[in-house]
Amino acid sequence: MKTKNLYVELKNQFHKDNFVFFALAVTGSFLSGLFGMAISWLVGELINTASGAGSRSLRELLIITVFMIVLFLLTSLLTYVSQPRYIRKAIRNYKETLFRKLTEKNITSFRSESTSTYLSALTNDSVSIETNYLEKEFRFLYLITSFVGSLALMIFYSPILTLVAVGVTLLPLMVSLLSGKKLAAEEVTVSERNKTFTATIGDCLNGFSVVKSFRAEKEITRLFSTENGKLEESKFIRRKLQILISTLGQFAGMIAQISVFFAGAYLAVSGKGITAGTVIMFVNLMNFVIQPVAELPGLLAARRASKALVGKISESLEKSAFTGGKEELEKLDQGISMKNISFSYEEGKEVLHDVSVDFEAGKSYAIVGGSGSGKSTLMNLLLSGTCGAEYSGSICWDKTDLKEASSDSLFDQVSSIDQNVFVFNSSIRDNITMFRDFAEDEVDQAISRANLGELISERGSGYLCGENGSGLSGGEKQRISIARSLLKKSSVLLADEITAALDTQTSYRVSSDILDLVGITRIVVTHDLEESLLRRYDRILVMKDGRLQEQGTFDELMAKKAYFHALFTVAE
């Protein structure tokens, strides 16, 4: 039900604050659909008048012609003004709503998905929706109007000849119906290929340094070529099918028109009340009968395919879109308590076993342990506790269970820093403020506390950081992430192996910067067992095989001469 509601919401964005332009564009398409019928009628009347069989004078027909020309120009102006504006607003609303819904997903579910799904939805699929749905809905109305109007006029002038026209129209109708379903299927195939191709491009670019390090240029080029070939092959098949449908439609239409012309000529010669002008009018009107028959199934198939794309992204957006409970978390006052926490990524493969630990507000904690010991998983549960993560036990923020708290309020209070800090290709200031407005003294204080003063002095706050911070060092990016957290005034700062890719000196300075912070609870997952840093943590949690093996201050743990003592000794 939720997916259906989201699907409807996404479709409704086309008309949101856009109905006036839509109505004007519809009016323009409707009037345009009547012009073909009117011109055919006018040609027939002119021929009848010229042959002496008409009931109107040339002067009357000239006045009608001038009126039709003026009306045509006004209709064209109406379409020119309204249709592009409607489409611009509609597709903009759609993409912005889609992106907003994407930002509402929780971190846990987003990390488990492929970003190519959303890249494809916001690029290739949006283009398809714009072209095959929004633009062609006016073509659809035009064809329906011209078909119904032309058929009505034909029945009015000659029911017998209309029966002949309908009979010969069955051929292009059958061609269109049979080919329309195949075209819809190919459209979906192209969308899937686009998604895979986009994912491949992302992998190739993100893994560029790895490719160069292993001299795998030929192999990665071969991978790109394979996926590119599959995409272009699916587009090739679709394009061939489109041409085949068009050719068959044109051929069937040509046969139908010739048949009507001969039937009309026979009726006229036989004195069945059909004039030469009526025959010509019928031949012209056949264009507006056959054309919709040939195009409409394809248009309908394209619309179905576009709706399927909207439905597909709706399902992805709804997947695990758990927003938590209704309780609003305030600034951490007492602490975070984790009781009897067990957790599995896969059924039957538990990675955390009955872990209980308390984090007091305002203090600093280091989580250490070997690779795969569960230290990052333990910390990540603090962020995913409101997001439907399936763990047993309880995680309480002061006295509120995280399962009862809203995700938004948790993210308001917690900042997370990863090993790979993402930096936008914008100014240092924008990356610190995350494009929001803050008082100058607040920004300056965050810069000072994060030890970014030297960088700002050298390059200025307006310095462009480059794509993903390519113009900054690893330590500078980490300090920007710290400044973000300070400016956000988070209660809790989570840092997961943030110094793993830094040199020893930079690693020490960044870790020291975090420990220097006051008034914020700091929980740091680290592989760095530097004694001078470890002594500064209020408590060290030691993980082993998914269990909290021991905890205490540096001196307490060393005095026990247990697992931590062994880890530290080996690290030395």
Secondary structure in CASP SS format (residue, H / E / C, confidence):
PFRMAT SS
TARGET T0000
AUTHOR 0000-0000-0000
METHOD secondary structure of the structure
MODEL  1
M C 1.00
K H 1.00
T H 1.00
K H 1.00
N H 1.00
L H 1.00
Y H 1.00
V H 1.00
E H 1.00
L H 1.00
K H 1.00
N H 1.00
Q C 1.00
F C 1.00
H C 1.00
K C 1.00
D C 1.00
N C 1.00
F H 1.00
V H 1.00
F H 1.00
F H 1.00
A H 1.00
L H 1.00
A H 1.00
V H 1.00
T H 1.00
G H 1.00
S H 1.00
F H 1.00
L H 1.00
S H 1.00
G H 1.00
L H 1.00
F H 1.00
G H 1.00
M H 1.00
A H 1.00
I H 1.00
S H 1.00
W H 1.00
L H 1.00
V H 1.00
G H 1.00
E H 1.00
L H 1.00
I H 1.00
N H 1.00
T H 1.00
A H 1.00
S C 1.00
G C 1.00
A C 1.00
G C 1.00
S C 1.00
R C 1.00
S C 1.00
L H 1.00
R H 1.00
E H 1.00
L H 1.00
L H 1.00
I H 1.00
I H 1.00
T H 1.00
V H 1.00
F H 1.00
M H 1.00
I H 1.00
V H 1.00
L H 1.00
F H 1.00
L H 1.00
L H 1.00
T H 1.00
S H 1.00
L H 1.00
L H 1.00
T H 1.00
Y H 1.00
V H 1.00
S H 1.00
Q H 1.00
P H 1.00
R H 1.00
Y H 1.00
I H 1.00
R H 1.00
K H 1.00
A H 1.00
I H 1.00
R H 1.00
N H 1.00
Y H 1.00
K H 1.00
E H 1.00
T H 1.00
L H 1.00
F H 1.00
R H 1.00
K H 1.00
L H 1.00
T H 1.00
E C 1.00
K C 1.00
N C 1.00
I H 1.00
T H 1.00
S H 1.00
F H 1.00
R H 1.00
S C 1.00
E C 1.00
S C 1.00
T H 1.00
S H 1.00
T H 1.00
Y H 1.00
L H 1.00
S H 1.00
A H 1.00
L H 1.00
T C 1.00
N H 1.00
D H 1.00
S H 1.00
V H 1.00
S H 1.00
I H 1.00
E H 1.00
T H 1.00
N H 1.00
Y H 1.00
L H 1.00
E H 1.00
K H 1.00
E H 1.00
F H 1.00
R H 1.00
F H 1.00
L H 1.00
Y H 1.00
L H 1.00
I H 1.00
T H 1.00
S H 1.00
F H 1.00
V H 1.00
G H 1.00
S H 1.00
L H 1.00
A H 1.00
L H 1.00
M H 1.00
I H 1.00
F H 1.00
Y H 1.00
S C 1.00
P H 1.00
I H 1.00
L H 1.00
T H 1.00
L H 1.00
V H 1.00
A H 1.00
V H 1.00
G H 1.00
V H 1.00
T H 1.00
L H 1.00
L H 1.00
P H 1.00
L H 1.00
M H 1.00
V H 1.00
S H 1.00
L H 1.00
L H 1.00
S H 1.00
G H 1.00
K H 1.00
K H 1.00
L H 1.00
A H 1.00
A H 1.00
E H 1.00
E H 1.00
V H 1.00
T H 1.00
V H 1.00
S H 1.00
E H 1.00
R H 1.00
N H 1.00
K H 1.00
T H 1.00
F H 1.00
T H 1.00
A H 1.00
T H 1.00
I H 1.00
G H 1.00
D H 1.00
C H 1.00
L H 1.00
N H 1.00
G C 1.00
F H 1.00
S H 1.00
V H 1.00
V H 1.00
K H 1.00
S H 1.00
F C 1.00
R C 1.00
A C 1.00
E H 1.00
K H 1.00
E H 1.00
I H 1.00
T H 1.00
R H 1.00
L H 1.00
F H 1.00
S H 1.00
T H 1.00
E H 1.00
N H 1.00
G H 1.00
K H 1.00
L H 1.00
E H 1.00
E H 1.00
S H 1.00
K H 1.00
F H 1.00
I H 1.00
R H 1.00
R H 1.00
K H 1.00
L H 1.00
Q H 1.00
I H 1.00
L H 1.00
I H 1.00
S H 1.00
T H 1.00
L H 1.00
G H 1.00
Q H 1.00
F H 1.00
A H 1.00
G H 1.00
M H 1.00
I H 1.00
A H 1.00
Q H 1.00
I H 1.00
S H 1.00
V H 1.00
F H 1.00
F H 1.00
A H 1.00
G H 1.00
A H 1.00
Y H 1.00
L H 1.00
A H 1.00
V H 1.00
S C 1.00
G C 1.00
K C 1.00
G C 1.00
I C 1.00
T C 1.00
A H 1.00
G H 1.00
T H 1.00
V H 1.00
I H 1.00
M H 1.00
F H 1.00
V H 1.00
N H 1.00
L H 1.00
M H 1.00
N H 1.00
F H 1.00
V H 1.00
I H 1.00
Q H 1.00
P H 1.00
V H 1.00
A H 1.00
E H 1.00
L H 1.00
P H 1.00
G H 1.00
L H 1.00
L H 1.00
A H 1.00
A H 1.00
R H 1.00
R H 1.00
A H 1.00
S H 1.00
K H 1.00
A H 1.00
L H 1.00
V H 1.00
G H 1.00
K H 1.00
I H 1.00
S H 1.00
E H 1.00
S H 1.00
L H 1.00
E H 1.00
K C 1.00
S C 1.00
A C 1.00
F C 1.00
T C 1.00
G E 1.00
G C 1.00
K C 1.00
E E 1.00
E C 1.00
L C 1.00
E C 1.00
K C 1.00
L C 1.00
D C 1.00
Q C 1.00
G E 1.00
I E 1.00
S E 1.00
M E 1.00
K E 1.00
N E 1.00
I E 1.00
S E 1.00
F E 1.00
S E 1.00
Y E 1.00
E E 1.00
E C 1.00
G C 1.00
K E 1.00
E E 1.00
V E 1.00
L E 1.00
H E 1.00
D E 1.00
V E 1.00
S E 1.00
V E 1.00
D E 1.00
F E 1.00
E E 1.00
A C 1.00
G C 1.00
K C 1.00
S E 1.00
Y E 1.00
A E 1.00
I E 1.00
V E 1.00
G E 1.00
G C 1.00
S C 1.00
G C 1.00
S C 1.00
G C 1.00
K H 1.00
S H 1.00
T H 1.00
L H 1.00
M H 1.00
N H 1.00
L H 1.00
L H 1.00
L H 1.00
S H 1.00
G C 1.00
T C 1.00
C C 1.00
G C 1.00
A C 1.00
E C 1.00
Y E 1.00
S E 1.00
G E 1.00
S E 1.00
I E 1.00
C E 1.00
W E 1.00
D C 1.00
K C 1.00
T E 1.00
D E 1.00
L H 1.00
K H 1.00
E H 1.00
A E 1.00
S E 1.00
S H 1.00
D H 1.00
S H 1.00
L H 1.00
F H 1.00
D H 1.00
Q H 1.00
V E 1.00
S E 1.00
S E 1.00
I E 1.00
D C 1.00
Q C 1.00
N C 1.00
V C 1.00
F C 1.00
V C 1.00
F C 1.00
N C 1.00
S C 1.00
S E 1.00
I H 1.00
R H 1.00
D H 1.00
N H 1.00
I H 1.00
T H 1.00
M C 1.00
F C 1.00
R C 1.00
D C 1.00
F C 1.00
A C 1.00
E H 1.00
D H 1.00
E H 1.00
V H 1.00
D H 1.00
Q H 1.00
A H 1.00
I H 1.00
S H 1.00
R H 1.00
A C 1.00
N C 1.00
L C 1.00
G H 1.00
E H 1.00
L H 1.00
I H 1.00
S H 1.00
E H 1.00
R H 1.00
G C 1.00
S C 1.00
G C 1.00
Y C 1.00
L E 1.00
C C 1.00
G C 1.00
E H 1.00
N H 1.00
G H 1.00
S C 1.00
G C 1.00
L C 1.00
S C 1.00
G H 1.00
G H 1.00
E H 1.00
K H 1.00
Q H 1.00
R H 1.00
I H 1.00
S H 1.00
I H 1.00
A H 1.00
R H 1.00
S H 1.00
L H 1.00
L H 1.00
K H 1.00
K C 1.00
S C 1.00
S C 1.00
V E 1.00
L E 1.00
L E 1.00
A E 1.00
D E 1.00
E C 1.00
I C 1.00
T C 1.00
A C 1.00
A C 1.00
L C 1.00
D C 1.00
T H 1.00
Q H 1.00
T H 1.00
S H 1.00
Y H 1.00
R H 1.00
V H 1.00
S H 1.00
S H 1.00
D H 1.00
I H 1.00
L H 1.00
D H 1.00
L C 1.00
V C 1.00
G C 1.00
I C 1.00
T E 1.00
R E 1.00
I E 1.00
V E 1.00
V E 1.00
T C 1.00
H C 1.00
D C 1.00
L C 1.00
E C 1.00
E H 1.00
S H 1.00
L H 1.00
L H 1.00
R C 1.00
R C 1.00
Y C 1.00
D C 1.00
R E 1.00
I E 1.00
L E 1.00
V E 1.00
M E 1.00
K E 1.00
D C 1.00
G C 1.00
R E 1.00
L E 1.00
Q E 1.00
E E 1.00
Q E 1.00
G E 1.00
T C 1.00
F H 1.00
D H 1.00
E H 1.00
L H 1.00
M H 1.00
A H 1.00
K H 1.00
K C 1.00
A C 1.00
Y H 1.00
F H 1.00
H H 1.00
A H 1.00
L H 1.00
F H 1.00
T H 1.00
V H 1.00
A H 1.00
E C 1.00
END
